[in-house]
Amino acid sequence: MEIKAPKNSFEKIYCQKSKDFPYNIQLLNLIKNCRKIHGGKLFFDLLLADIARISDSEKLYPPKSLVELKKLYFSIENSQIDELKKNCYHYYLLKDSNMGEKFSNDVFIPIIYRKLMDSYWYLDRMKFEEAFSSLCTPNLVPNFPEKILSSFYLLSGEQGAHMTITYADVMSLPLDTDEKLDVYMSALIKVDVLSAYSFLKSCPNLKATFFRKIIEHCLSVQQSTKWILELPFTKDEEEQLISYLKEASYASSKNILFVYLINKGKRIEAIELSKSIGNDFFRNIEIADFVNGLNKSLLPIERKMIQ
């Protein structure tokens, strides 16, 4: 590789003593595992490849020796990005040896850029609470917003859905791609089904997909019947709901549909559903008694309609 940067510039930033080389086997394995969890791409990989246009970024980081660290250094220095970005990349690397803060002060990295690189570093290390706090810095606009949302939602554990929604809302993140919308809706469904249903109206191109996603979530939790009864479906949505519940593989879907039809005053449809399900539906004595009572309550004209 042709070295354009001054040969002694590396020594001004990085320690030359082998005993101080931070990338021991534990750190190498940690970074390797984090990369695997992130789907094979760290945020730093994307910074190297997509912004600095440095090829084979995964082979350059993490470096396994001082020679490899120097190779990574000169790859950054000889790239076409500006000096501020280069310093930001070095700041990220120096965080691996707890030397980032001193370096950022020495070269006067603006706080907003330091917060940005902190965010990437925390995300790459699976430190999501710290990443969330850093990313919520006012006026901070990171690259790779889809990956950030996906990381919060898929990788950060029980609080992932709340982090995803809060981050997007607090930072007024533009939901201008299908990928962003899908992650946001998936998270919103877990946080608040009624809010997810309201948000559905703002996604006309994905409405059918998201509507099905809402119903699938409702069927997967204990409050399924309550939520399905509370949602103010339009006529078209109700038809989609009924069609989906009839075909769904969930054991409770037919029971939920039966309750829904009764609740909406659709007695004839409920009785027809009970007949189409067969004997399994009537093994529950309470349901069997309810259907018998329902049959007896029908008007003569209604009985003719289901004969």
N, C-alpha and C positions, 0 to 999 in steps of 0.2 A: 504494500500500500504506500502510495506517495504521501510523505509527511510534509504538509505545508506549514503547520503551526510550529513555532520555535521548539526545538527539542527539549530545552530545559524548562518549558512552561509546565509540563506535567509535575515536576518536582515542587513547583510553587503551590500546588493545590493538594496533591495526594502524598501521604506518608510513604517513605521508601523502605521502612524497616519491616522485614518479614513478620516479626512478632506482632506488629500492629495491623497486619493485613486482616480486615474484618471477615472475609468470606471463608470461615471455617466450615467444616462438614455440616454442622448444625444449621448455620445460616443458609448454606447452599441447598440443603434439603428442604428448609422452610420455604425458600423462594420457589423451588421446584414444585412443591406441593401446592402452594398458593397459585402458581401458574396453571396447574392442572385443574384446580377448583374453578378458576376463572375461564375455563374452556380453552386453555392453551394460549391465551393472550393476556398478559398483564397490561395495565394502563401504560407502564413505561415502555413495553414493547410497541404499543401503538404510537407513543410519542416519538420513538426512534424511527419506526417504519413510515408512518403516515405524515408526520410533520417534518422530521429531519431527513427523510428519504434515505435512511441507512438500512441496507439490506442485511438479512440474517441476524436480526436483532436478538432473537432467542438464543443464538449461539454466542453473542457478545455479552449478554447479561444473564445470570451473574458471572463475573470473571472468577476463574479458579486460581489465578496467580497474578503477581504483579505485572507480568508480561501481558496477560490478557486484559488487565485493567488499563494498562497503557494503550493497548490497541483500541479499547472502547473509548478512551479519552480522545485519542486522535481522530477516531471516526466522528465524534461529536464536533471537535474543533475544525475539521476539514469539511463539514457539511455546509449547506447554504443558508442555514438559519442565522438570525442575528445574534449579537453578543449576549443580549439579555437572555434569550432562550438557551443559549449554550450554558450560561451561568446557572440557569434554572435546572438544567439537566445535571450539572455537576452537584448542585445543591441536593437534588434527589439522591444521587449516589453517595454523597457524604453523610446523609442521614443514616446510611447503613453502618457507619462507624461513629455516630453521634458527634460529627464535626460539621453538620450542616448549618447550625445557627451561627457559628463563628464565621464561616465562609460567607454566608448571606450578608452579615454585617460588614465584612471586609470589602465586598464588591457592591454593596448598596442595592441588593435586590429589593424592589418595592414590596411592601407587605402583601398587596393583593396577589402578586405572582408567587410569593412564598406560600401564602395560604392555598393557592392552586396546586402547587407541587406537594404540599403537605397532604392535600386531599387525595391526590393520586397515590402517594406513598401509603397512606392509611388504607385506602381501598385495596391496594396490592397486598398489604399485610393482613387483610381481613379484620381490620380494626374499624368497624363500621360506625360505632358511636362517635369516635374521634373524627372520622371522615365526614359524618353528617354535620357535626359542629363546624368543621372547617369549610365545608361546601356552602353552608348557610351564611357565609360572610357577605355582607351587602356588596352589590355590584360585581360579584364574582361570576364569570360566565365560562364554565369549563368546556373543553372539547368532549366528544364522545358521550352526549347526554343519554343516548339509548342504553349504552353499557352501564352507565352509572345507575339508572333506574333499575335495570335488570339485576345489577349486583345487590342493590338494597333489597329488592323484592325476593330474589331467589336464594341469596347467600347469607343474609344477616339474621336468620333465625326467626323467633316468634314475633319480634317487633318489625320485621321486614316490610309488611304491608303498611303499617303506620308510618315508618320512615319514608317509604316511597311517596305516599300521598302528601305528607307534611313537607317534604323537600320540594316536590313539584309545586305545591300551593304557595309556600312561603317565598320561593324564588321566582314565582310566576313563570315557570318553565313552559315554553311554547310546546304544545302537544301537536306538532305539525307533521308527524309521520305515523303510519299505521303501527309501527313497532312501539313507539312511545304510547300511543293510545291504548294498545293492547296490554302493556305492562301496567299502565295507570288504572285501567278498568279492572284488571285482575286483582290489583291491590285494593281498589275501592270497594269491590264486592265483599272482600273479607272484612273490611273496616265498617261498612254501613251499606246494607243492601238497598235501602230506600234511596240513599244518595246516588248509588250506582244506577238505579233505575232512572232517576232524574237526569243523570249525566248522559244516559243512553240517547236522549233526544238531540244531543249536540253531535252525534256521530252517525249521520244518515247513511254513509257508505258502509259502515260496519254494524249497523243496527241489528240485523238478523243474527250475526255471529255473537254479538255481545248479549243479546236477549237470551240466546240459548245458554251462554256462559252463566248468566244470572240464575236461570232456572236450574242448571246443573249444580250450581253451588247451593241453592236452596234445598235441593234434594239430598245433599251430602251432609247436612247438619240437622240437629234435633229440632230447631225452630222452623223447619221447612214448611209445615202446614200454615203456621202463623204468618210467615212472610208472604207466602203465595196468596193467602186470603187478604192481606193488607195492601198489596201492590195494586194500584189503580189502572189495570190493563185496559187498553183500547180494544175495540171489537176485533181488529186484526190480530192484536197480541193475544187475546183470549183464544182465538182459533189456533194460533201457533202453540200456545200453552197446552190446550187440550190434545192437539195432535201429538205433541212431544210426550206428554204424560202417558198417552195410550201406547206409545212405542218404546218408552224408556225401559231400561233393564233393571232399574232400581226396584227392590222388592216392595217398597212403600208407595211407588208412583201411582198405582191404580187406586189405593186407598185415599191418597191425597186428592186425586182427581174426583173421586166419589164425594168427598167432603166439600171440595170446591164447588161442584155442581149443585149440591144441596144448599150450600151457603148462598149461592147466586139465584136460588129459586128455580133451578132447572131440574125439576123432579123427574120428568120423563127421561131426560138424558141420563140421569143418575141410575134409574131402574134399568134402562137399556144397557148401561155400562156393567151393572152387576150381573146381568144375564150373560153378557159376552165373556165375562171373566171365568165363569164356571163355578164348580163346587168349592175350589180353594178359597174363594172370596167369602163363602158362608161358613167356614170353619170357626170364625169368630162369632160366638153366640150373640154378642151385642149388635154386630153388624147385621146378622141374619134377622134378629128381632126388629131392628130398625127398618130394614127393607120390607119386611112383612107389613109393618105398620104403615110404611110409605105407600105400599100397594093398596092397602085398604082405604087410604085417604084420597085416592085419585077419584076424580069425577068420571062419570060414565064416558064422556067424550075423550077423556085422557086415556082411559083403559083401551078404547078402540085404537088409539094412536100407537100403542105399543104391542098390540096383538099381531 
